[in-house]
Amino acid sequence: MDQVPLRKTTTELAAEADAQQEAFAQVGAIMAKASGTAHDADGTVEVTVDAKGKLRKLWLAPSAVNWGPARLAELILEVTQVAMREATQDSYNKVALLLGEDLTYAIEQLSGLPAPARAENDDPGMTVEEFQRQRELRLRSTQRGTPSPSVAAAPEEDDWESFDPATLRSDR
């Protein structure tokens, strides 16, 4: 076995270990704050749950009575499952900001509950190449003085101060 010299002092390694231990202590509190909200396509049912599956909010439109008890119960369960996946993903995103990707992935593996974004049937979203291509098109059209349709259609009341990086899609 090859020996690899350490590039950190014992004090630095101990400080890192202490920082990780503090971070792990915060995981439960972070996960408790995570939540997910979902609604059906018709806007009849809206459900909010926390990452542990506790129901925080159930809203039913007046038209929900038209579904009948059996179908309404199915619909509530379907929407709750979607909200639970969102809450799970939200909790992993927030934990990853604190612990990093590798440790968050380890938590997923230990818990037996992988992040929904890792699901095989999940839409991978836009590729880096497609993003770069669209960016180049926007930049070229802006330089010519004619904003692209996507730039022109962008809402002007974007609230960047409330931006939460945990909402960004990742491989989790």
Buried (B, 14 or more C-beta within 10 A) or exposed (E): EEEEEEEEEEEEEEEEEEEBEEBBEEBEEBBEEBBBBBBBEEEBBBBBBBBEEEEEEBEBBEEBEEBEEEEBEEBBEBBBBBBBBBBBBBBBBBBBBBBEEEBBBEBBEEEEEBBBBBEEEEEEEEEEEEEEEEEEEBEEBEEEEEEBEEEEEEEEEEEEEEEEEBEEEBEB
